[in-house]
Structure formats: C-alpha cells, structure tokens
Amino acid sequence: MRQFRKRKGMSQKELADGICTQATISLIEKKSKIPSMKIMMKICNRLGIRLSEVIIENDDQLYRTFKKN
C-alpha cells in the first residue's frame, strides 16, 4: 500500500482523512493490521487503484491470514 500512496505523493494523514486514522494506515502499511473491506475499498478509491492490485501485492500475507481462519 505504501508504494501506491507514495506514487500519489500523499502522506498517511492525507490518505486516512475521513476514512480511518493515520495510525491505522501506518499499521496497514506495516502489514500489522488487515483492514475491513469497507475501509480497504475507500482507501483504494482515494488512491485510484483497484482492490485486486493491493491483493496481488499482498498475496502471500493474505493467503496465510485466510488459511489461519
């Protein structure tokens, strides 16, 4: 997610505005938190990317998370 945000020249605070907290964006970027689908869709819309792009980027982590559940 960080690479998409940086390409847009956005700070974590700018990305988070009206969606979640800056701390949440930080945790998502560190892969310490998996956001809800609602938050993820809002973030993707703000970044102008498709959810599938983020899923591909994080495929290994998501696979491990879903496998645990």
mmCIF file of the N, C-alpha and C atoms, coordinates in Angstrom:
data_MODEL
# 
_entry.id   MODEL 
# 
loop_
_atom_site.group_PDB 
_atom_site.id 
_atom_site.type_symbol 
_atom_site.label_atom_id 
_atom_site.label_alt_id 
_atom_site.label_comp_id 
_atom_site.label_asym_id 
_atom_site.label_entity_id 
_atom_site.label_seq_id 
_atom_site.pdbx_PDB_ins_code 
_atom_site.Cartn_x 
_atom_site.Cartn_y 
_atom_site.Cartn_z 
_atom_site.occupancy 
_atom_site.B_iso_or_equiv 
_atom_site.pdbx_formal_charge 
_atom_site.auth_seq_id 
_atom_site.auth_comp_id 
_atom_site.auth_asym_id 
_atom_site.auth_atom_id 
_atom_site.pdbx_PDB_model_num 
ATOM 1   N N  . MET A 1 1  ? 0.826   -1.187  0.000  1.00 0.00 ? 1  MET A N  1 
ATOM 2   C CA . MET A 1 1  ? 0.000   0.000   0.000  1.00 0.00 ? 1  MET A CA 1 
ATOM 3   C C  . MET A 1 1  ? 0.871   1.251   0.000  1.00 0.00 ? 1  MET A C  1 
ATOM 4   N N  . ARG A 1 2  ? 1.973   1.201   0.730  1.00 0.00 ? 2  ARG A N  1 
ATOM 5   C CA . ARG A 1 2  ? 2.856   2.364   0.825  1.00 0.00 ? 2  ARG A CA 1 
ATOM 6   C C  . ARG A 1 2  ? 3.298   2.844   -0.564 1.00 0.00 ? 2  ARG A C  1 
ATOM 7   N N  . GLN A 1 3  ? 3.652   1.902   -1.427 1.00 0.00 ? 3  GLN A N  1 
ATOM 8   C CA . GLN A 1 3  ? 4.134   2.309   -2.755 1.00 0.00 ? 3  GLN A CA 1 
ATOM 9   C C  . GLN A 1 3  ? 3.054   3.045   -3.545 1.00 0.00 ? 3  GLN A C  1 
ATOM 10  N N  . PHE A 1 4  ? 1.806   2.617   -3.429 1.00 0.00 ? 4  PHE A N  1 
ATOM 11  C CA . PHE A 1 4  ? 0.710   3.292   -4.132 1.00 0.00 ? 4  PHE A CA 1 
ATOM 12  C C  . PHE A 1 4  ? 0.515   4.706   -3.574 1.00 0.00 ? 4  PHE A C  1 
ATOM 13  N N  . ARG A 1 5  ? 0.569   4.829   -2.248 1.00 0.00 ? 5  ARG A N  1 
ATOM 14  C CA . ARG A 1 5  ? 0.396   6.132   -1.602 1.00 0.00 ? 5  ARG A CA 1 
ATOM 15  C C  . ARG A 1 5  ? 1.524   7.085   -2.001 1.00 0.00 ? 5  ARG A C  1 
ATOM 16  N N  . LYS A 1 6  ? 2.741   6.591   -1.979 1.00 0.00 ? 6  LYS A N  1 
ATOM 17  C CA . LYS A 1 6  ? 3.892   7.441   -2.317 1.00 0.00 ? 6  LYS A CA 1 
ATOM 18  C C  . LYS A 1 6  ? 3.862   7.869   -3.786 1.00 0.00 ? 6  LYS A C  1 
ATOM 19  N N  . ARG A 1 7  ? 3.406   6.982   -4.660 1.00 0.00 ? 7  ARG A N  1 
ATOM 20  C CA . ARG A 1 7  ? 3.275   7.355   -6.079 1.00 0.00 ? 7  ARG A CA 1 
ATOM 21  C C  . ARG A 1 7  ? 2.329   8.533   -6.264 1.00 0.00 ? 7  ARG A C  1 
ATOM 22  N N  . LYS A 1 8  ? 1.307   8.599   -5.413 1.00 0.00 ? 8  LYS A N  1 
ATOM 23  C CA . LYS A 1 8  ? 0.337   9.702   -5.470 1.00 0.00 ? 8  LYS A CA 1 
ATOM 24  C C  . LYS A 1 8  ? 0.842   10.944  -4.743 1.00 0.00 ? 8  LYS A C  1 
ATOM 25  N N  . GLY A 1 9  ? 1.985   10.814  -4.049 1.00 0.00 ? 9  GLY A N  1 
ATOM 26  C CA . GLY A 1 9  ? 2.535   11.948  -3.311 1.00 0.00 ? 9  GLY A CA 1 
ATOM 27  C C  . GLY A 1 9  ? 1.720   12.309  -2.090 1.00 0.00 ? 9  GLY A C  1 
ATOM 28  N N  . MET A 1 10 ? 1.078   11.312  -1.496 1.00 0.00 ? 10 MET A N  1 
ATOM 29  C CA . MET A 1 10 ? 0.212   11.547  -0.343 1.00 0.00 ? 10 MET A CA 1 
ATOM 30  C C  . MET A 1 10 ? 0.899   11.139  0.949  1.00 0.00 ? 10 MET A C  1 
ATOM 31  N N  . SER A 1 11 ? 0.582   11.857  2.014  1.00 0.00 ? 11 SER A N  1 
ATOM 32  C CA . SER A 1 11 ? 1.028   11.458  3.344  1.00 0.00 ? 11 SER A CA 1 
ATOM 33  C C  . SER A 1 11 ? 0.032   10.437  3.891  1.00 0.00 ? 11 SER A C  1 
ATOM 34  N N  . GLN A 1 12 ? 0.418   9.759   4.950  1.00 0.00 ? 12 GLN A N  1 
ATOM 35  C CA . GLN A 1 12 ? -0.507  8.822   5.590  1.00 0.00 ? 12 GLN A CA 1 
ATOM 36  C C  . GLN A 1 12 ? -1.731  9.569   6.105  1.00 0.00 ? 12 GLN A C  1 
ATOM 37  N N  . LYS A 1 13 ? -1.520  10.753  6.639  1.00 0.00 ? 13 LYS A N  1 
ATOM 38  C CA . LYS A 1 13 ? -2.632  11.554  7.162  1.00 0.00 ? 13 LYS A CA 1 
ATOM 39  C C  . LYS A 1 13 ? -3.608  11.928  6.051  1.00 0.00 ? 13 LYS A C  1 
ATOM 40  N N  . GLU A 1 14 ? -3.084  12.328  4.895  1.00 0.00 ? 14 GLU A N  1 
ATOM 41  C CA . GLU A 1 14 ? -3.948  12.681  3.758  1.00 0.00 ? 14 GLU A CA 1 
ATOM 42  C C  . GLU A 1 14 ? -4.753  11.477  3.286  1.00 0.00 ? 14 GLU A C  1 
ATOM 43  N N  . LEU A 1 15 ? -4.113  10.320  3.225  1.00 0.00 ? 15 LEU A N  1 
ATOM 44  C CA . LEU A 1 15 ? -4.811  9.110   2.792  1.00 0.00 ? 15 LEU A CA 1 
ATOM 45  C C  . LEU A 1 15 ? -5.904  8.728   3.781  1.00 0.00 ? 15 LEU A C  1 
ATOM 46  N N  . ALA A 1 16 ? -5.610  8.876   5.059  1.00 0.00 ? 16 ALA A N  1 
ATOM 47  C CA . ALA A 1 16 ? -6.544  8.462   6.106  1.00 0.00 ? 16 ALA A CA 1 
ATOM 48  C C  . ALA A 1 16 ? -7.735  9.404   6.268  1.00 0.00 ? 16 ALA A C  1 
ATOM 49  N N  . ASP A 1 17 ? -7.592  10.655  5.877  1.00 0.00 ? 17 ASP A N  1 
ATOM 50  C CA . ASP A 1 17 ? -8.599  11.684  6.143  1.00 0.00 ? 17 ASP A CA 1 
ATOM 51  C C  . ASP A 1 17 ? -10.014 11.239  5.772  1.00 0.00 ? 17 ASP A C  1 
ATOM 52  N N  . GLY A 1 18 ? -10.872 11.152  6.773  1.00 0.00 ? 18 GLY A N  1 
ATOM 53  C CA . GLY A 1 18 ? -12.267 10.780  6.561  1.00 0.00 ? 18 GLY A CA 1 
ATOM 54  C C  . GLY A 1 18 ? -12.510 9.292   6.387  1.00 0.00 ? 18 GLY A C  1 
ATOM 55  N N  . ILE A 1 19 ? -11.437 8.498   6.414  1.00 0.00 ? 19 ILE A N  1 
ATOM 56  C CA . ILE A 1 19 ? -11.580 7.046   6.235  1.00 0.00 ? 19 ILE A CA 1 
ATOM 57  C C  . ILE A 1 19 ? -11.256 6.309   7.531  1.00 0.00 ? 19 ILE A C  1 
ATOM 58  N N  . CYS A 1 20 ? -10.098 6.633   8.084  1.00 0.00 ? 20 CYS A N  1 
ATOM 59  C CA . CYS A 1 20 ? -9.621  5.985   9.303  1.00 0.00 ? 20 CYS A CA 1 
ATOM 60  C C  . CYS A 1 20 ? -8.573  6.903   9.914  1.00 0.00 ? 20 CYS A C  1 
ATOM 61  N N  . THR A 1 21 ? -7.789  6.403   10.847 1.00 0.00 ? 21 THR A N  1 
ATOM 62  C CA . THR A 1 21 ? -6.741  7.227   11.445 1.00 0.00 ? 21 THR A CA 1 
ATOM 63  C C  . THR A 1 21 ? -5.419  7.032   10.710 1.00 0.00 ? 21 THR A C  1 
ATOM 64  N N  . GLN A 1 22 ? -4.526  7.982   10.900 1.00 0.00 ? 22 GLN A N  1 
ATOM 65  C CA . GLN A 1 22 ? -3.180  7.861   10.333 1.00 0.00 ? 22 GLN A CA 1 
ATOM 66  C C  . GLN A 1 22 ? -2.499  6.632   10.908 1.00 0.00 ? 22 GLN A C  1 
ATOM 67  N N  . ALA A 1 23 ? -2.746  6.357   12.191 1.00 0.00 ? 23 ALA A N  1 
ATOM 68  C CA . ALA A 1 23 ? -2.148  5.182   12.834 1.00 0.00 ? 23 ALA A CA 1 
ATOM 69  C C  . ALA A 1 23 ? -2.611  3.893   12.160 1.00 0.00 ? 23 ALA A C  1 
ATOM 70  N N  . THR A 1 24 ? -3.867  3.842   11.748 1.00 0.00 ? 24 THR A N  1 
ATOM 71  C CA . THR A 1 24 ? -4.386  2.664   11.051 1.00 0.00 ? 24 THR A CA 1 
ATOM 72  C C  . THR A 1 24 ? -3.682  2.480   9.714  1.00 0.00 ? 24 THR A C  1 
ATOM 73  N N  . ILE A 1 25 ? -3.492  3.567   8.977  1.00 0.00 ? 25 ILE A N  1 
ATOM 74  C CA . ILE A 1 25 ? -2.766  3.481   7.701  1.00 0.00 ? 25 ILE A CA 1 
ATOM 75  C C  . ILE A 1 25 ? -1.358  2.957   7.948  1.00 0.00 ? 25 ILE A C  1 
ATOM 76  N N  . SER A 1 26 ? -0.715  3.461   8.981  1.00 0.00 ? 26 SER A N  1 
ATOM 77  C CA . SER A 1 26 ? 0.637   3.007   9.312  1.00 0.00 ? 26 SER A CA 1 
ATOM 78  C C  . SER A 1 26 ? 0.663   1.507   9.582  1.00 0.00 ? 26 SER A C  1 
ATOM 79  N N  . LEU A 1 27 ? -0.289  1.023   10.362 1.00 0.00 ? 27 LEU A N  1 
ATOM 80  C CA . LEU A 1 27 ? -0.352  -0.412  10.673 1.00 0.00 ? 27 LEU A CA 1 
ATOM 81  C C  . LEU A 1 27 ? -0.633  -1.247  9.427  1.00 0.00 ? 27 LEU A C  1 
ATOM 82  N N  . ILE A 1 28 ? -1.495  -0.756  8.560  1.00 0.00 ? 28 ILE A N  1 
ATOM 83  C CA . ILE A 1 28 ? -1.792  -1.468  7.311  1.00 0.00 ? 28 ILE A CA 1 
ATOM 84  C C  . ILE A 1 28 ? -0.525  -1.557  6.460  1.00 0.00 ? 28 ILE A C  1 
ATOM 85  N N  . GLU A 1 29 ? 0.195   -0.450  6.359  1.00 0.00 ? 29 GLU A N  1 
ATOM 86  C CA . GLU A 1 29 ? 1.414   -0.438  5.553  1.00 0.00 ? 29 GLU A CA 1 
ATOM 87  C C  . GLU A 1 29 ? 2.499   -1.344  6.126  1.00 0.00 ? 29 GLU A C  1 
ATOM 88  N N  . LYS A 1 30 ? 2.519   -1.477  7.444  1.00 0.00 ? 30 LYS A N  1 
ATOM 89  C CA . LYS A 1 30 ? 3.495   -2.362  8.095  1.00 0.00 ? 30 LYS A CA 1 
ATOM 90  C C  . LYS A 1 30 ? 3.030   -3.815  8.084  1.00 0.00 ? 30 LYS A C  1 
ATOM 91  N N  . LYS A 1 31 ? 1.837   -4.029  7.532  1.00 0.00 ? 31 LYS A N  1 
ATOM 92  C CA . LYS A 1 31 ? 1.218   -5.354  7.471  1.00 0.00 ? 31 LYS A CA 1 
ATOM 93  C C  . LYS A 1 31 ? 0.959   -5.920  8.864  1.00 0.00 ? 31 LYS A C  1 
ATOM 94  N N  . SER A 1 32 ? 0.685   -4.998  9.809  1.00 0.00 ? 32 SER A N  1 
ATOM 95  C CA . SER A 1 32 ? 0.351   -5.383  11.175 1.00 0.00 ? 32 SER A CA 1 
ATOM 96  C C  . SER A 1 32 ? -1.153  -5.409  11.395 1.00 0.00 ? 32 SER A C  1 
ATOM 97  N N  . LYS A 1 33 ? -1.904  -4.890  10.429 1.00 0.00 ? 33 LYS A N  1 
ATOM 98  C CA . LYS A 1 33 ? -3.367  -4.840  10.541 1.00 0.00 ? 33 LYS A CA 1 
ATOM 99  C C  . LYS A 1 33 ? -3.974  -5.097  9.173  1.00 0.00 ? 33 LYS A C  1 
ATOM 100 N N  . ILE A 1 34 ? -4.993  -5.921  9.162  1.00 0.00 ? 34 ILE A N  1 
ATOM 101 C CA . ILE A 1 34 ? -5.758  -6.147  7.938  1.00 0.00 ? 34 ILE A CA 1 
ATOM 102 C C  . ILE A 1 34 ? -7.058  -5.359  8.082  1.00 0.00 ? 34 ILE A C  1 
ATOM 103 N N  . PRO A 1 35 ? -7.279  -4.391  7.205  1.00 0.00 ? 35 PRO A N  1 
ATOM 104 C CA . PRO A 1 35 ? -8.466  -3.541  7.322  1.00 0.00 ? 35 PRO A CA 1 
ATOM 105 C C  . PRO A 1 35 ? -9.733  -4.259  6.874  1.00 0.00 ? 35 PRO A C  1 
ATOM 106 N N  . SER A 1 36 ? -10.859 -3.680  7.279  1.00 0.00 ? 36 SER A N  1 
ATOM 107 C CA . SER A 1 36 ? -12.136 -4.203  6.800  1.00 0.00 ? 36 SER A CA 1 
ATOM 108 C C  . SER A 1 36 ? -12.242 -3.943  5.302  1.00 0.00 ? 36 SER A C  1 
ATOM 109 N N  . MET A 1 37 ? -13.118 -4.663  4.658  1.00 0.00 ? 37 MET A N  1 
ATOM 110 C CA . MET A 1 37 ? -13.326 -4.476  3.222  1.00 0.00 ? 37 MET A CA 1 
ATOM 111 C C  . MET A 1 37 ? -13.811 -3.054  2.931  1.00 0.00 ? 37 MET A C  1 
ATOM 112 N N  . LYS A 1 38 ? -14.660 -2.517  3.792  1.00 0.00 ? 38 LYS A N  1 
ATOM 113 C CA . LYS A 1 38 ? -15.188 -1.163  3.609  1.00 0.00 ? 38 LYS A CA 1 
ATOM 114 C C  . LYS A 1 38 ? -14.054 -0.132  3.615  1.00 0.00 ? 38 LYS A C  1 
ATOM 115 N N  . ILE A 1 39 ? -13.170 -0.229  4.585  1.00 0.00 ? 39 ILE A N  1 
ATOM 116 C CA . ILE A 1 39 ? -12.038 0.695   4.664  1.00 0.00 ? 39 ILE A CA 1 
ATOM 117 C C  . ILE A 1 39 ? -11.111 0.493   3.478  1.00 0.00 ? 39 ILE A C  1 
ATOM 118 N N  . MET A 1 40 ? -10.860 -0.754  3.133  1.00 0.00 ? 40 MET A N  1 
ATOM 119 C CA . MET A 1 40 ? -9.954  -1.047  2.022  1.00 0.00 ? 40 MET A CA 1 
ATOM 120 C C  . MET A 1 40 ? -10.479 -0.457  0.713  1.00 0.00 ? 40 MET A C  1 
ATOM 121 N N  . MET A 1 41 ? -11.775 -0.570  0.481  1.00 0.00 ? 41 MET A N  1 
ATOM 122 C CA . MET A 1 41 ? -12.369 -0.019  -0.738 1.00 0.00 ? 41 MET A CA 1 
ATOM 123 C C  . MET A 1 41 ? -12.239 1.509   -0.768 1.00 0.00 ? 41 MET A C  1 
ATOM 124 N N  . LYS A 1 42 ? -12.439 2.154   0.371  1.00 0.00 ? 42 LYS A N  1 
ATOM 125 C CA . LYS A 1 42 ? -12.301 3.609   0.434  1.00 0.00 ? 42 LYS A CA 1 
ATOM 126 C C  . LYS A 1 42 ? -10.859 4.035   0.172  1.00 0.00 ? 42 LYS A C  1 
ATOM 127 N N  . ILE A 1 43 ? -9.919  3.302   0.731  1.00 0.00 ? 43 ILE A N  1 
ATOM 128 C CA . ILE A 1 43 ? -8.503  3.605   0.505  1.00 0.00 ? 43 ILE A CA 1 
ATOM 129 C C  . ILE A 1 43 ? -8.164  3.435   -0.975 1.00 0.00 ? 43 ILE A C  1 
ATOM 130 N N  . CYS A 1 44 ? -8.608  2.339   -1.554 1.00 0.00 ? 44 CYS A N  1 
ATOM 131 C CA . CYS A 1 44 ? -8.341  2.093   -2.980 1.00 0.00 ? 44 CYS A CA 1 
ATOM 132 C C  . CYS A 1 44 ? -8.943  3.185   -3.853 1.00 0.00 ? 44 CYS A C  1 
ATOM 133 N N  . ASN A 1 45 ? -10.159 3.596   -3.546 1.00 0.00 ? 45 ASN A N  1 
ATOM 134 C CA . ASN A 1 45 ? -10.796 4.674   -4.310 1.00 0.00 ? 45 ASN A CA 1 
ATOM 135 C C  . ASN A 1 45 ? -9.989  5.957   -4.219 1.00 0.00 ? 45 ASN A C  1 
ATOM 136 N N  . ARG A 1 46 ? -9.529  6.284   -3.031 1.00 0.00 ? 46 ARG A N  1 
ATOM 137 C CA . ARG A 1 46 ? -8.742  7.505   -2.855 1.00 0.00 ? 46 ARG A CA 1 
ATOM 138 C C  . ARG A 1 46 ? -7.429  7.429   -3.626 1.00 0.00 ? 46 ARG A C  1 
ATOM 139 N N  . LEU A 1 47 ? -6.833  6.246   -3.671 1.00 0.00 ? 47 LEU A N  1 
ATOM 140 C CA . LEU A 1 47 ? -5.564  6.068   -4.379 1.00 0.00 ? 47 LEU A CA 1 
ATOM 141 C C  . LEU A 1 47 ? -5.752  5.882   -5.884 1.00 0.00 ? 47 LEU A C  1 
ATOM 142 N N  . GLY A 1 48 ? -6.996  5.655   -6.300 1.00 0.00 ? 48 GLY A N  1 
ATOM 143 C CA . GLY A 1 48 ? -7.263  5.450   -7.719 1.00 0.00 ? 48 GLY A CA 1 
ATOM 144 C C  . GLY A 1 48 ? -6.765  4.111   -8.225 1.00 0.00 ? 48 GLY A C  1 
ATOM 145 N N  . ILE A 1 49 ? -6.831  3.104   -7.359 1.00 0.00 ? 49 ILE A N  1 
ATOM 146 C CA . ILE A 1 49 ? -6.382  1.759   -7.737 1.00 0.00 ? 49 ILE A CA 1 
ATOM 147 C C  . ILE A 1 49 ? -7.503  0.759   -7.503 1.00 0.00 ? 49 ILE A C  1 
ATOM 148 N N  . ARG A 1 50 ? -7.350  -0.408  -8.112 1.00 0.00 ? 50 ARG A N  1 
ATOM 149 C CA . ARG A 1 50 ? -8.316  -1.487  -7.911 1.00 0.00 ? 50 ARG A CA 1 
ATOM 150 C C  . ARG A 1 50 ? -7.886  -2.325  -6.705 1.00 0.00 ? 50 ARG A C  1 
ATOM 151 N N  . LEU A 1 51 ? -8.849  -2.873  -6.021 1.00 0.00 ? 51 LEU A N  1 
ATOM 152 C CA . LEU A 1 51 ? -8.569  -3.740  -4.880 1.00 0.00 ? 51 LEU A CA 1 
ATOM 153 C C  . LEU A 1 51 ? -7.677  -4.902  -5.297 1.00 0.00 ? 51 LEU A C  1 
ATOM 154 N N  . SER A 1 52 ? -7.869  -5.400  -6.498 1.00 0.00 ? 52 SER A N  1 
ATOM 155 C CA . SER A 1 52 ? -7.067  -6.537  -6.972 1.00 0.00 ? 52 SER A CA 1 
ATOM 156 C C  . SER A 1 52 ? -5.577  -6.206  -7.004 1.00 0.00 ? 52 SER A C  1 
ATOM 157 N N  . GLU A 1 53 ? -5.226  -4.951  -7.251 1.00 0.00 ? 53 GLU A N  1 
ATOM 158 C CA . GLU A 1 53 ? -3.813  -4.559  -7.254 1.00 0.00 ? 53 GLU A CA 1 
ATOM 159 C C  . GLU A 1 53 ? -3.197  -4.715  -5.868 1.00 0.00 ? 53 GLU A C  1 
ATOM 160 N N  . VAL A 1 54 ? -3.956  -4.363  -4.851 1.00 0.00 ? 54 VAL A N  1 
ATOM 161 C CA . VAL A 1 54 ? -3.474  -4.492  -3.476 1.00 0.00 ? 54 VAL A CA 1 
ATOM 162 C C  . VAL A 1 54 ? -3.400  -5.958  -3.084 1.00 0.00 ? 54 VAL A C  1 
ATOM 163 N N  . ILE A 1 55 ? -4.384  -6.729  -3.495 1.00 0.00 ? 55 ILE A N  1 
ATOM 164 C CA . ILE A 1 55 ? -4.398  -8.158  -3.163 1.00 0.00 ? 55 ILE A CA 1 
ATOM 165 C C  . ILE A 1 55 ? -3.204  -8.855  -3.795 1.00 0.00 ? 55 ILE A C  1 
ATOM 166 N N  . ILE A 1 56 ? -2.910  -8.539  -5.034 1.00 0.00 ? 56 ILE A N  1 
ATOM 167 C CA . ILE A 1 56 ? -1.756  -9.149  -5.700 1.00 0.00 ? 56 ILE A CA 1 
ATOM 168 C C  . ILE A 1 56 ? -0.474  -8.777  -4.966 1.00 0.00 ? 56 ILE A C  1 
ATOM 169 N N  . GLU A 1 57 ? -0.363  -7.519  -4.564 1.00 0.00 ? 57 GLU A N  1 
ATOM 170 C CA . GLU A 1 57 ? 0.832   -7.056  -3.853 1.00 0.00 ? 57 GLU A CA 1 
ATOM 171 C C  . GLU A 1 57 ? 1.015   -7.800  -2.535 1.00 0.00 ? 57 GLU A C  1 
ATOM 172 N N  . ASN A 1 58 ? -0.092  -8.115  -1.868 1.00 0.00 ? 58 ASN A N  1 
ATOM 173 C CA . ASN A 1 58 ? -0.042  -8.725  -0.539 1.00 0.00 ? 58 ASN A CA 1 
ATOM 174 C C  . ASN A 1 58 ? -0.495  -10.173 -0.543 1.00 0.00 ? 58 ASN A C  1 
ATOM 175 N N  . ASP A 1 59 ? -0.422  -10.824 -1.667 1.00 0.00 ? 59 ASP A N  1 
ATOM 176 C CA . ASP A 1 59 ? -0.966  -12.169 -1.832 1.00 0.00 ? 59 ASP A CA 1 
ATOM 177 C C  . ASP A 1 59 ? -0.488  -13.151 -0.768 1.00 0.00 ? 59 ASP A C  1 
ATOM 178 N N  . ASP A 1 60 ? 0.786   -13.189 -0.486 1.00 0.00 ? 60 ASP A N  1 
ATOM 179 C CA . ASP A 1 60 ? 1.311   -14.147 0.482  1.00 0.00 ? 60 ASP A CA 1 
ATOM 180 C C  . ASP A 1 60 ? 0.743   -13.916 1.870  1.00 0.00 ? 60 ASP A C  1 
ATOM 181 N N  . GLN A 1 61 ? 0.718   -12.669 2.321  1.00 0.00 ? 61 GLN A N  1 
ATOM 182 C CA . GLN A 1 61 ? 0.195   -12.362 3.645  1.00 0.00 ? 61 GLN A CA 1 
ATOM 183 C C  . GLN A 1 61 ? -1.286  -12.696 3.735  1.00 0.00 ? 61 GLN A C  1 
ATOM 184 N N  . LEU A 1 62 ? -2.057  -12.332 2.732  1.00 0.00 ? 62 LEU A N  1 
ATOM 185 C CA . LEU A 1 62 ? -3.489  -12.622 2.743  1.00 0.00 ? 62 LEU A CA 1 
ATOM 186 C C  . LEU A 1 62 ? -3.747  -14.122 2.755  1.00 0.00 ? 62 LEU A C  1 
ATOM 187 N N  . TYR A 1 63 ? -2.979  -14.866 1.972  1.00 0.00 ? 63 TYR A N  1 
ATOM 188 C CA . TYR A 1 63 ? -3.142  -16.313 1.935  1.00 0.00 ? 63 TYR A CA 1 
ATOM 189 C C  . TYR A 1 63 ? -2.918  -16.907 3.325  1.00 0.00 ? 63 TYR A C  1 
ATOM 190 N N  . ARG A 1 64 ? -1.852  -16.479 3.991  1.00 0.00 ? 64 ARG A N  1 
ATOM 191 C CA . ARG A 1 64 ? -1.569  -17.003 5.332  1.00 0.00 ? 64 ARG A CA 1 
ATOM 192 C C  . ARG A 1 64 ? -2.676  -16.635 6.308  1.00 0.00 ? 64 ARG A C  1 
ATOM 193 N N  . THR A 1 65 ? -3.189  -15.413 6.203  1.00 0.00 ? 65 THR A N  1 
ATOM 194 C CA . THR A 1 65 ? -4.244  -14.963 7.102  1.00 0.00 ? 65 THR A CA 1 
ATOM 195 C C  . THR A 1 65 ? -5.520  -15.765 6.891  1.00 0.00 ? 65 THR A C  1 
ATOM 196 N N  . PHE A 1 66 ? -5.931  -15.929 5.635  1.00 0.00 ? 66 PHE A N  1 
ATOM 197 C CA . PHE A 1 66 ? -7.151  -16.675 5.355  1.00 0.00 ? 66 PHE A CA 1 
ATOM 198 C C  . PHE A 1 66 ? -6.991  -18.148 5.706  1.00 0.00 ? 66 PHE A C  1 
ATOM 199 N N  . LYS A 1 67 ? -5.808  -18.687 5.535  1.00 0.00 ? 67 LYS A N  1 
ATOM 200 C CA . LYS A 1 67 ? -5.557  -20.087 5.853  1.00 0.00 ? 67 LYS A CA 1 
ATOM 201 C C  . LYS A 1 67 ? -5.727  -20.331 7.351  1.00 0.00 ? 67 LYS A C  1 
ATOM 202 N N  . LYS A 1 68 ? -5.306  -19.353 8.180  1.00 0.00 ? 68 LYS A N  1 
ATOM 203 C CA . LYS A 1 68 ? -5.441  -19.479 9.631  1.00 0.00 ? 68 LYS A CA 1 
ATOM 204 C C  . LYS A 1 68 ? -6.904  -19.494 10.046 1.00 0.00 ? 68 LYS A C  1 
ATOM 205 N N  . ASN A 1 69 ? -7.725  -18.725 9.339  1.00 0.00 ? 69 ASN A N  1 
ATOM 206 C CA . ASN A 1 69 ? -9.139  -18.597 9.701  1.00 0.00 ? 69 ASN A CA 1 
ATOM 207 C C  . ASN A 1 69 ? -9.874  -19.683 9.026  1.00 0.00 ? 69 ASN A C  1 
# 
